[in-house]
């Protein structure tokens, strides 16, 4: 039985150097950005300063 991936990519920009990932267990969105050999990931925040949450649906 194959294990389901925890994170799914929902958005990509600039040839994949900026992506948004959604945690399928919690619905929390993360933004990842890279340039050259450097990169970083953090929680994506809305204008109210709270984490962006995508409703989790079972597939």
C-alpha positions as CSV (number, residue, x, y, z in Angstrom):
1,X,0.0,0.0,0.0
2,X,1.4,3.4,-1.0
3,X,1.7,6.1,1.6
4,X,-0.1,9.3,0.7
5,X,2.1,12.4,0.3
6,X,1.7,14.8,3.2
7,X,2.4,18.0,1.2
8,X,0.9,19.0,-2.1
9,X,2.1,21.8,-4.4
10,X,-0.7,24.2,-5.1
11,X,1.1,27.1,-6.7
12,X,4.4,27.7,-8.6
13,X,5.9,30.9,-9.9
14,X,9.2,31.9,-11.7
15,X,10.1,28.5,-13.0
16,X,9.5,26.8,-9.6
17,X,11.7,29.2,-7.5
18,X,8.6,30.2,-5.4
19,X,6.0,27.5,-4.5
20,X,3.1,27.2,-2.1
21,X,2.7,23.8,-0.3
22,X,-0.4,22.7,1.7
23,X,0.0,20.2,4.6
24,X,-2.8,17.6,3.8
25,X,-3.1,16.8,7.5
26,X,-3.6,20.3,8.9
27,X,-4.4,22.5,5.9
28,X,-1.7,25.0,6.8
29,X,-0.1,26.7,3.8
30,X,3.7,27.2,3.5
31,X,5.6,29.3,1.0
32,X,9.0,28.2,-0.2
33,X,11.4,30.4,-2.2
34,X,14.8,29.6,-3.6
35,X,17.6,31.5,-5.4
36,X,20.8,29.8,-6.5
37,X,22.0,27.6,-3.6
38,X,19.9,29.3,-0.9
39,X,16.2,28.8,0.0
40,X,13.7,29.1,2.8
41,X,10.3,28.1,3.9
42,X,7.8,29.7,6.2
43,X,4.1,29.6,7.1
44,X,2.0,31.7,4.7
45,X,0.2,34.5,6.6
46,X,-3.0,36.3,5.6
47,X,-3.5,40.0,5.9
48,X,-4.8,39.5,9.5
49,X,-1.5,37.9,10.5
50,X,-2.9,34.4,10.9
51,X,-1.8,31.3,9.0
52,X,-3.6,30.7,5.7
53,X,-5.6,27.4,6.1
54,X,-7.0,25.4,3.2
55,X,-9.9,23.1,4.1
56,X,-8.6,19.5,4.1
57,X,-10.7,17.0,2.0
58,X,-10.1,13.3,2.0
59,X,-9.6,11.8,-1.4
